[in-house]
Amino acid sequence: MTDDRILLAHGGGGRLSRQLVEGHIVPRFGAGPLGGLPDAARLPVGAAALVFTTDSFVVSPRQFPGGDIGELAVYGTVNDLAVAGGVPRWLSLALICEEGLALAELDTVLDSVAKAARRCGVGIATGDTKVVPRGQCDGLYVNTAGVGEALPGFDLGPARLCPGDVVIASGDLGDHGMAVMAARAGLDPGVGLRSDAGPVHELVLAIRDLAAEVRFMRDPTRGGAAATLNEMLGERRDVGIRLGERDLPFSAGARAMAEVLGVDLLHVASEGRILLVCSPAAASEVLARWRRRPEGSGARPIGTVTSDQGRVVLETAIGGRRLVDQPQGELLPRIC
């Protein structure tokens, strides 16, 4: 290992990813909208505000149970806008194609982009296409940017967490990462494992009038729930998060694949889920509204904010406790 080169682990969404961004990128541009490293920046435009995000998709394989790179690009960008408290409106679409890519596959991906964009009510406003020589980009990479309207009332960030707040997951966690890994390895868990890739913006719209009671929202992508839960705390050391192992929502297929591969599902990405922190007074209403929608039918409380430790702690099913730390490396490369 070397400390003067980029490692695969720098792209994993865990500790090394954060060190790369905070140590090498943010200092060169100033905090500004980058402060707090949100999924999308909130930008003032006159009396209103926009939310703006960008993302790149290099998933391997490009097709997987439950989706493909085209759908993933749209949903991933839409979701980043949504969990920043925005209504997605427009996307850009940039394609980096490798010489030799079959036009039939490109057409399939573009059809997926169009279908997903229609589902989310967003327009493809601009784009770009580049072709690189054979062997330089593994077939197809996709870059997107998204613009949306900022919803009033949302003030999200670690500073707003209070002891007693409730942590809610909108559904089963880790299905996306496990579905991609199963497809890559040619494994069939035999229990219908599919990616959870899908949009979450309707879940945010369903609770827009509860915005003042919502402390934090994020979709647990790279680094999974473990990374996101630690990001909820930020640099605070006066609050922590306590999880209950029996409360964590994992599908039978994801559990089966995790056992085969020896992976902790808390470190595995989802691409159609929200982790949210809200006041105890609003928790039951958030759950009720989400459960009325298909994408939130599996919503459940998974933990609470505590007044000690500054750590994420999991209470195990047998009565013990263990720390849930930031992922250290890249356990599951190329899942988004």
ABEGO torsion letter per residue (X at the ends): XBAABBBAAAAAGBAAAAAAAAAAAAAAAEAEAABGGBABBBBBBEABBBBBBBBBBABOBABBBGEBAAAAAAAAAAAAAAAAGBBBABBBBBBBBBBGBBAAAAAAAAAAAAAAAAAAGBBBABBBBBBBBBGAAGGBBBBBBBBBBBBBGBBBEAAABBBGBBBBBAEBBGAAAAAAAAAAAGBBAGAGBBBABEBAAAAAAAAAAAAAABABBBBBBBGEAAAAAAAAAEABAABBBBBBAAABBBBAAAAAAAAAAGBBAAABBBAABBBBBBBAAAAAAAAAAAAABAAAAABBBABBBBABGGBBBBBBAAGBBBBBBBBABBABBGAX
